[in-house]
């Protein structure tokens, strides 16, 4: 067993007795390629989103957890492999020159930095996805709640307006019927005329006995008195008959006037009662509508609360993932920093189809002719991320 310089890899490699192997623990048969897992995760996630959009299946907020679990297992396996290789490296490099040790450490640090960057990117991606999903789901849920309960409020108002309109129509019809009945009564009423039955004026003729008594020189006082009495009685009887007829006329006219007054009062009372009933029914409609409206608003508030609680779960989960990512892999690096470059290189295989596209995206101003270097030589870390040789 010995260490030897590998020109292609640009590093010392560990050569066991069988002649295979090396210090690059990523070449170990048991090594778990996190890049492949990330690529598979992104591919599967895009397929899931397509099914959600095209087939209408339910969105799974926990979709990425299966890959997080795979990455966690892979990291654990890789850590054990690395520990074994580190132990072998420490055992076999005793006495090795400082340059070889520094080169091996640098490679180990590079790999560790790449893995840390990938883990951080995966955590950030998961958290961002959950936050984006929460925002999308909230917008969708809010619209559904508004459409449903807003529609119910509109329907309730339209129903109230229809009932009030019908009430107005019905009471208007009833009012016309009552007024028409009063007018018909007035038109059909024919007042009576004064009673014109002939009343005889009674007169008493001169008593013949009176003239005979006067011729004989006898007294006429008693006969004259009887005649006067008869004359007075006849006049009184005629007057009584005239007075009775006049009283009958007055009574009949008073009765007719009273009937017309009663009809007018009854008409007014009926109209007043109709107006009162209209007000009572209208108030009842308004009260029922307000009760309905209060219930709709209460149901809407309850639905909104339930929806917001579910959305908050996603937000909380995203916050927990971010906190865990920061604790284990550090915060999001500042744009333009070394750590930001390392993370961009580490995640390039899952972001770009090939090395050429990655070089173009991450180094848009690179010109091989001007620099006199190939892309692999100019960007060895990026080349290694894509499994390319740098020498």
C-alpha positions as CSV (number, residue, x, y, z in Angstrom):
1,X,0.0,0.0,0.0
2,X,1.4,3.4,-0.9
3,X,0.6,7.0,-2.0
4,X,1.4,8.1,-5.6
5,X,0.8,11.2,-7.6
6,X,-2.1,10.9,-10.2
7,X,-1.4,13.2,-13.1
8,X,-5.0,13.1,-14.4
9,X,-6.5,13.9,-11.0
10,X,-3.8,16.3,-9.9
11,X,-3.5,14.7,-6.5
12,X,-1.9,11.9,-4.5
13,X,-4.0,8.8,-4.5
14,X,-4.0,5.9,-2.1
15,X,-3.1,2.6,-3.8
16,X,-4.0,-0.5,-1.7
17,X,-2.4,-3.9,-2.2
18,X,-5.0,-4.8,-4.9
19,X,-3.9,-1.8,-6.9
20,X,-7.2,0.0,-6.8
21,X,-8.7,2.8,-4.8
22,X,-7.3,6.2,-3.6
23,X,-7.7,9.1,-1.3
24,X,-10.8,10.4,-3.1
25,X,-13.4,8.7,-1.0
26,X,-16.0,9.8,-3.5
27,X,-14.7,7.0,-5.7
28,X,-15.6,4.4,-3.0
29,X,-18.2,1.9,-4.3
30,X,-20.4,2.8,-1.3
31,X,-20.2,6.5,-1.8
32,X,-23.6,8.2,-2.3
33,X,-23.7,10.8,-5.0
34,X,-25.7,13.7,-3.6
35,X,-25.6,15.5,-6.9
36,X,-27.5,12.7,-8.5
37,X,-30.1,12.7,-5.7
38,X,-30.6,16.4,-6.1
39,X,-31.0,16.0,-9.9
40,X,-33.5,13.3,-9.4
41,X,-35.3,15.4,-6.8
42,X,-35.5,18.4,-9.0
43,X,-36.7,16.2,-12.0
44,X,-39.3,14.5,-9.8
45,X,-40.5,17.8,-8.4
46,X,-40.9,19.3,-11.8
47,X,-42.9,16.3,-12.9
48,X,-45.0,16.6,-9.7
49,X,-45.7,20.3,-10.5
50,X,-46.7,19.4,-14.1
51,X,-49.2,16.8,-12.8
52,X,-50.6,19.3,-10.4
53,X,-51.1,21.8,-13.2
54,X,-52.1,19.5,-16.0
55,X,-53.9,16.7,-14.2
56,X,-55.3,18.6,-11.3
57,X,-53.9,16.2,-8.6
58,X,-53.4,17.6,-5.1
59,X,-50.2,19.3,-4.4
60,X,-48.1,17.5,-1.9
61,X,-46.4,20.0,0.4
62,X,-44.2,17.2,1.8
63,X,-43.0,16.1,-1.6
64,X,-39.3,17.0,-1.0
65,X,-39.1,15.3,2.4
66,X,-38.4,11.9,0.7
67,X,-35.3,13.4,-1.0
68,X,-34.3,15.2,2.2
69,X,-34.3,11.9,3.9
70,X,-32.2,10.3,1.1
71,X,-29.7,13.2,1.3
72,X,-29.5,12.8,5.1
73,X,-28.9,9.1,4.7
74,X,-26.3,9.7,1.9
75,X,-24.6,12.3,4.1
76,X,-24.4,9.9,6.9
77,X,-22.9,7.1,4.7
78,X,-20.5,9.5,3.1
79,X,-19.4,10.8,6.5
80,X,-18.6,7.2,7.5
81,X,-16.7,6.6,4.3
82,X,-14.8,9.8,4.6
83,X,-13.9,9.0,8.2
84,X,-12.5,5.7,7.1
85,X,-10.5,7.3,4.3
86,X,-9.4,10.1,6.6
87,X,-8.2,7.5,9.1
88,X,-6.4,5.6,6.4
89,X,-5.0,8.8,5.0
90,X,-3.7,9.8,8.5
91,X,-2.1,6.4,8.9
92,X,-0.5,6.2,5.6
93,X,0.7,9.8,5.2
94,X,2.8,9.8,8.3
95,X,6.1,11.1,7.1
96,X,4.7,12.2,3.7
97,X,5.9,15.5,2.5
98,X,4.0,18.7,3.5
99,X,3.0,19.5,-0.1
100,X,1.2,16.2,-0.5
101,X,-0.5,16.6,2.9
102,X,-1.6,20.1,2.0
103,X,-2.9,19.0,-1.4
104,X,-4.9,16.2,0.2
105,X,-6.3,18.5,2.8
106,X,-7.2,21.1,0.2
107,X,-9.1,18.5,-1.8
108,X,-10.9,17.2,1.3
109,X,-11.8,20.8,2.3
110,X,-13.0,21.4,-1.3
111,X,-15.2,18.4,-1.2
112,X,-16.5,19.3,2.3
113,X,-17.3,22.8,1.1
114,X,-19.1,21.5,-2.0
115,X,-21.2,19.1,0.2
116,X,-21.9,21.9,2.7
117,X,-22.9,24.2,-0.2
118,X,-25.2,21.5,-1.7
119,X,-26.8,20.8,1.7
120,X,-27.4,24.6,2.2
121,X,-28.8,24.9,-1.3
122,X,-31.1,22.0,-0.8
123,X,-32.4,23.5,2.5
124,X,-32.9,26.9,0.9
125,X,-34.6,25.4,-2.1
126,X,-37.0,23.4,0.2
127,X,-37.8,26.4,2.3
128,X,-38.3,28.7,-0.7
129,X,-40.5,26.1,-2.3
130,X,-42.7,25.9,0.9
131,X,-42.9,29.7,1.2
132,X,-43.8,30.0,-2.5
133,X,-46.4,27.2,-2.1
134,X,-47.8,28.9,1.0
135,X,-48.2,32.2,-0.9
136,X,-49.8,30.4,-3.9
137,X,-52.2,28.3,-1.7
138,X,-53.2,31.4,0.3
139,X,-54.0,33.4,-2.8
140,X,-56.1,30.4,-4.1
141,X,-57.8,29.8,-0.8
142,X,-58.6,33.5,-0.3
143,X,-60.1,33.7,-3.8
144,X,-62.2,30.6,-3.2
145,X,-63.5,31.9,0.1
146,X,-64.3,35.3,-1.4
147,X,-66.0,33.8,-4.4
148,X,-68.1,31.4,-2.2
149,X,-69.2,33.7,0.6
150,X,-69.2,36.8,-1.5
151,X,-71.6,35.0,-3.8
152,X,-73.8,34.0,-0.9
153,X,-73.9,37.6,0.3
154,X,-74.9,38.7,-3.2
155,X,-77.6,36.0,-3.5
156,X,-79.0,37.0,-0.1
157,X,-79.1,40.7,-1.1
158,X,-80.7,39.9,-4.4
159,X,-83.3,37.7,-2.7
160,X,-84.1,40.5,-0.2
161,X,-84.5,43.0,-3.1
162,X,-86.8,40.6,-4.9
163,X,-89.0,40.0,-1.8
164,X,-89.2,43.8,-1.1
165,X,-90.1,44.4,-4.8
166,X,-92.8,41.7,-4.6
167,X,-94.1,43.2,-1.3
168,X,-94.3,46.6,-3.0
169,X,-96.1,45.1,-5.9
170,X,-98.6,43.1,-3.7
171,X,-99.3,46.1,-1.4
172,X,-99.7,48.3,-4.4
173,X,-102.3,45.9,-5.9
174,X,-104.1,45.6,-2.5
175,X,-104.1,49.4,-2.2
176,X,-105.6,49.8,-5.7
177,X,-108.3,47.1,-4.8
178,X,-109.2,48.9,-1.6
179,X,-109.3,52.4,-3.2
180,X,-111.2,51.0,-6.2
181,X,-113.8,49.4,-3.8
182,X,-114.3,52.8,-2.1
183,X,-114.6,54.6,-5.4
184,X,-117.1,52.0,-6.6
185,X,-119.2,52.4,-3.5
186,X,-119.2,56.1,-3.9
187,X,-120.2,55.8,-7.6
188,X,-123.0,53.3,-6.9
189,X,-124.4,55.3,-4.0
190,X,-127.5,57.2,-5.0
191,X,-128.8,59.7,-2.4
192,X,-132.5,59.7,-1.7
193,X,-134.7,62.7,-2.6
194,X,-137.1,64.4,-0.2
195,X,-140.4,62.6,0.4
196,X,-143.0,64.3,-1.8
197,X,-146.1,62.4,-0.9
198,X,-149.1,64.8,-1.0
199,X,-150.1,66.2,2.3
200,X,-153.8,67.2,2.4
201,X,-154.6,70.6,3.9
202,X,-157.6,69.9,5.9
203,X,-160.3,72.6,6.2
204,X,-163.6,72.4,8.0
205,X,-166.6,73.9,6.2
206,X,-169.0,76.4,7.8
207,X,-171.5,74.6,10.0
208,X,-175.1,75.0,8.4
209,X,-176.5,75.1,11.8
210,X,-174.8,78.3,12.5
211,X,-176.8,80.2,9.8
212,X,-180.1,78.7,10.9
213,X,-179.5,79.7,14.5
214,X,-178.6,83.2,13.4
215,X,-181.9,83.5,11.5
216,X,-183.9,82.5,14.5
217,X,-182.1,84.8,16.7
218,X,-180.7,82.0,18.8
219,X,-177.2,82.0,20.3
220,X,-174.4,80.7,18.1
221,X,-171.4,80.7,20.5
222,X,-171.4,76.9,21.1
223,X,-171.8,76.1,17.5
224,X,-169.1,78.6,16.5
225,X,-166.8,77.1,19.1
226,X,-167.3,73.6,17.8
227,X,-166.6,74.8,14.3
228,X,-163.5,76.7,15.4
229,X,-162.3,73.6,17.2
230,X,-162.9,71.4,14.2
231,X,-161.0,74.0,12.1
232,X,-158.1,74.0,14.5
233,X,-158.0,70.2,14.7
234,X,-157.9,69.9,10.9
235,X,-155.1,72.5,10.6
236,X,-153.1,70.8,13.4
237,X,-153.4,67.5,11.7
238,X,-152.2,68.9,8.4
239,X,-149.2,70.6,10.1
240,X,-148.4,67.3,11.9
241,X,-148.3,65.4,8.7
242,X,-146.0,68.1,7.1
243,X,-143.7,68.0,10.1
244,X,-143.5,64.2,10.1
245,X,-142.6,64.2,6.4
246,X,-139.9,66.8,6.9
247,X,-138.4,64.8,9.9
248,X,-138.4,61.6,7.8
249,X,-136.5,63.4,5.1
250,X,-133.9,64.7,7.6
251,X,-133.5,61.3,9.2
252,X,-132.9,59.5,5.8
253,X,-130.4,62.1,4.7
254,X,-128.5,61.9,8.0
255,X,-128.4,58.1,7.7
256,X,-127.1,58.3,4.1
257,X,-124.4,60.9,5.2
258,X,-123.5,58.6,8.1
259,X,-123.1,55.6,5.7
260,X,-120.8,57.6,3.4
261,X,-118.8,58.7,6.4
262,X,-118.5,55.1,7.7
263,X,-117.4,54.0,4.2
264,X,-114.7,56.8,4.1
265,X,-113.4,55.8,7.6
266,X,-113.4,52.1,6.7
267,X,-111.4,52.9,3.5
268,X,-108.9,55.0,5.5
269,X,-108.6,52.3,8.2
270,X,-108.0,49.6,5.5
271,X,-105.3,51.7,3.8
272,X,-103.6,52.4,7.2
273,X,-103.7,48.7,8.1
274,X,-102.2,47.8,4.8
275,X,-99.4,50.3,5.3
276,X,-98.7,48.9,8.8
277,X,-98.7,45.4,7.5
278,X,-96.3,46.4,4.7
279,X,-93.9,48.0,7.2
280,X,-94.1,44.9,9.5
281,X,-93.4,42.5,6.6
282,X,-90.6,44.6,5.2
283,X,-89.0,44.8,8.6
284,X,-89.3,41.0,9.0
285,X,-87.6,40.6,5.6
286,X,-84.7,42.9,6.6
287,X,-84.3,41.1,9.9
288,X,-84.1,37.7,8.2
289,X,-81.6,39.1,5.7
290,X,-79.4,40.5,8.5
291,X,-79.5,37.2,10.3
292,X,-78.4,35.4,7.0
293,X,-75.7,38.0,6.4
294,X,-74.3,37.6,9.9
295,X,-74.2,33.8,9.5
296,X,-72.5,34.1,6.1
297,X,-69.9,36.4,7.5
298,X,-69.3,34.2,10.5
299,X,-68.9,31.1,8.3
300,X,-66.5,33.1,6.0
301,X,-64.4,34.2,9.0
302,X,-64.2,30.6,10.3
303,X,-63.2,29.3,6.8
304,X,-60.6,32.0,6.6
305,X,-59.2,31.1,10.0
306,X,-58.9,27.4,9.1
307,X,-57.2,28.2,5.8
308,X,-54.8,30.6,7.4
309,X,-53.9,28.1,10.0
310,X,-53.0,25.5,7.3
311,X,-50.9,28.1,5.4
312,X,-49.1,29.0,8.7
313,X,-48.1,25.4,9.0
314,X,-46.2,25.6,5.7
315,X,-44.7,28.9,6.7
316,X,-43.6,27.5,10.1
317,X,-42.1,24.4,8.4
318,X,-40.2,26.6,5.9
319,X,-38.8,28.7,8.9
320,X,-37.8,25.5,10.7
321,X,-35.9,24.2,7.6
322,X,-34.2,27.6,7.2
323,X,-33.1,27.5,10.8
324,X,-31.8,24.0,10.6
325,X,-30.0,24.8,7.3
326,X,-28.3,27.8,8.9
327,X,-27.4,25.8,12.0
328,X,-25.9,22.9,9.9
329,X,-24.6,24.6,6.8
330,X,-24.4,28.3,7.6
331,X,-26.4,31.3,6.4
332,X,-27.0,32.1,2.7
333,X,-23.7,33.5,1.4
334,X,-23.4,37.1,0.3
335,X,-23.6,37.6,-3.4
336,X,-20.2,37.7,-5.0
337,X,-18.5,36.1,-2.0
338,X,-16.3,33.0,-2.2
339,X,-19.0,30.9,-0.4
340,X,-21.6,32.1,-3.0
341,X,-19.3,31.0,-5.8
342,X,-18.7,27.6,-4.1
343,X,-22.5,27.1,-3.8
344,X,-23.1,28.1,-7.4
345,X,-20.4,25.6,-8.5
346,X,-21.7,22.8,-6.2
347,X,-25.3,23.1,-7.5
348,X,-24.4,23.7,-11.1
349,X,-24.9,20.0,-12.2
350,X,-28.5,20.2,-11.0
351,X,-29.1,23.7,-12.6
352,X,-27.5,23.3,-16.0
353,X,-27.6,20.6,-18.6
354,X,-23.8,20.4,-19.1
355,X,-20.5,21.9,-18.2
356,X,-20.5,24.2,-21.2
357,X,-23.8,25.8,-20.3
358,X,-22.7,26.2,-16.7
359,X,-19.5,28.0,-17.8
360,X,-21.5,30.3,-20.0
361,X,-24.0,31.1,-17.2
362,X,-21.5,31.5,-14.4
363,X,-18.7,33.1,-16.4
364,X,-20.3,35.0,-19.3
365,X,-17.2,37.0,-20.0
366,X,-14.8,34.0,-20.3
367,X,-12.8,33.9,-23.6
368,X,-10.6,30.8,-24.0
369,X,-8.6,32.5,-26.8
370,X,-7.8,35.6,-24.7
371,X,-6.9,33.6,-21.6
372,X,-5.1,30.8,-23.4
373,X,-6.8,28.3,-21.2
374,X,-9.5,25.8,-21.7
375,X,-12.7,26.1,-19.6
376,X,-11.6,23.0,-17.6
377,X,-8.3,24.7,-16.8
378,X,-9.8,28.1,-16.1
379,X,-12.5,26.7,-13.8
380,X,-11.2,23.4,-12.3
381,X,-13.7,23.4,-9.4
382,X,-16.6,23.7,-11.8
383,X,-15.1,21.1,-14.1
384,X,-14.7,18.7,-11.2
385,X,-18.3,19.2,-10.2
386,X,-19.3,17.9,-13.7
387,X,-16.8,15.0,-13.4
388,X,-14.4,16.4,-15.9
389,X,-10.6,16.1,-15.9
390,X,-8.7,19.3,-15.2
391,X,-5.3,18.2,-16.4
